[in-house]
Amino acid sequence: MTAARVIDCPNCGGSIALKAAGYSITVACRYCGSELDVANPDVRLVTEYHRAMAASDLPLGARGTVGGTEWEVIGWLERSDDEARWSEYLLFNPYAGYRWLIHADGEWSLGTMLTSEPVAAGGDSVEHDGHRFEREYDPVSTRTDAVVGEFYWRVKAGDVVEATVFSNGGASLSWERGPDEVNWTQLDALPGGSAVRDAFVAPGEPPAGPAEAPRTPGQFGRKGASASRPRQPAPELAPLRQASDAEDLGKLTGMAIGTSFLLVILGLVFGGSGSAVEQRLTVYAGQPAQTVTLATLTLKRPYQAVTVTARSDGFVNKWVDLDYSLVDRRTQRSIDAYGLMEYYAGRDSDGPWTEGSHARTTKFAGVPAGTYDLMVDASAQNWSNPVTYGSAWGSTPSSADGGESEPIALRFRVKPGGVFVGNMLLFVLLTFAPIGIWIARKLHGAGGYRS
Amino acid sequence: MSPRLFLFGLWCLLLLLASAAANYYAWSPFADGSRSGSSAIYGPTHK
C-alpha cells in the first residue's frame, strides 16, 4: 500500500490529499481544477507525462459507461510480450471498485479481478463459477513498458510476470504470476470497436450525448473530469448495458423461481396434517344458536394450524354464523375464530344472479401443542329486505326467501394443520418485488448514478 | 457474482428463513382466528 501525502496547489493554495503518493503522476486540484505534476514540480516532467500519454487512447480522467456503470480512467499500463503490445486501463468507480479495460489489436475487453481462485480441473484446464476453461498457450513473460496514473498496488515500468489465458469459447480468464502473488482476471469481450474508445470522454472534451442536468460536484469523488459534464453512454455501447442487465435479469428471475418453489415446498411440508374428524349439525333459520363440540384434537407439534371446513347443501338467501372456540383442556384458554357461510340468489334486470357459497373454511393459526375441544356456536338467519333492496337496485329476493324454520344441514370437517396459501403468495410476491422494482426503475429511467 | 445478484440472493435467503419461521410457528396474517362475527356484513354485495 502507498502512504497518503498532502500537497498544496501552487495555483490556488488548496490542500490536496494524494491517495497513491509516490505513484500518482498527475492529480487535478479539487478546488481550481489545475492539473498538477505531483511526482516533480518541474515542467519537464509534465511534458514527459504528456509524451507518455500520447501512446494512450484514453487520457487519465476520461469517463465512460461500460456495462451499465460509469467508470473513470485512473491508470494506464503499456505491456508487451514477445509477439504483441497492448494497453491496459485501470478503471475506477467508488461504488463498483476497479476494472481493467484492455485494448489489443483494436479489440476491447473488460477485466474483472476474481476474488476467488479458479480450481484446477485436470490437464490444462481450470473451473470457475461452474464453467470449465482451457489454457490457450503456455505461460509467457509479459513486461510492463509504461506506467501512468494511480494504481492500488506497486507497479513500475520493467515489471515482468508470467501470464497466460484460459478460455471456454466465450469468456476468458487471465492468469498472471508475479514474484509475490498470482492474479486471476475474468475478461469479457466488448463488441463495438472504436465505440468503446468513443464512450470515454476526456476532461475538457464536450460531452458525446445530449446535455443533462449538472451532476453534483463530488458525487463521483474525483476531480479528474468536470462535475458539470455528465456522460452519456455511447449509443453503440447501449447493447452492452442491455446485455448485462438481461443476463442479470435472467439470473434474478431464476433465483426468484427457485426460491418460490422452496417457499411452496416449505408451506406444504409444514402444513401437513393429521387425520380429519367429521361431524354433522342441523340448524334452523331464525332459531337460537346451537352449540356443539365438533372434535377433540390432540396437537403434538409445538405450533400448528387447525382447519375447519363447513359445508351445506342448497339453502338460498340465508347466512349461517359459525363461532368457533378451540378450548385448551389443560388451561381452559379459548382461541376463537369466526366463519360466515352465506348464499344468495335472485333476479334483476340483468337476469338471475347468485352470490356466496355453501362451503366455508376457517383456519386457526399458531395453536400451541395440547389437547383441545373444538366447539361451534352455529345459527342461521334469513336474508330479507325486499323494500330497500328492491328500491335501491331494482331487484327482488328470490322466492326461496321464506321458510323461517327451514332446516340447514351442516357438515364439519376438522383437521389439524393447514396450508396458508396467502402466506405463500405473500412470500412469492416479496421474492419478485425487487425484480419488479428494478424493471420499473429501468422503464422509467430512474436509475440515479448506477441504473 | 455481481453485487446485485449477491444482494438478491441474501433477500431470497431472508425470505426463506422468514417463511420457515412462519411455518414453524404456524403464523399467518390471513388466519381466521380472533376474528369476531359481530362486525360481519350480511346480504349480497355484488351490486
Interface residues (C-beta under 8 A of the other chain):
Chain A: A96 D129 D248 K251 L252 M255 A256 G258 T259 L262 L263 L266 G267 V269 F270 G271 P302 Y303 Q304 A305 W319 D321 L322 D323 I335 D336 A337 Y338 G339 L340 E342 Y344 G346 D348 W353 E355 G356 T362 K363 F364 A365 G366 V367 Q381 W383 N385 Y389 W393 S395 G418 F420 G422 N423 L426 F427 L430 T431 P434 I435
Chain B: M1 S2 P3 R4 L5 F8 G9 W11 C12 L15 L16 A18 S19 A20 A22 N23 Y24 Y25 A26 W27 S28 P29 F30 A31 D32 G33 S34 R35 S36 G37 A40 Y42 G43 P44 T45 H46 K47
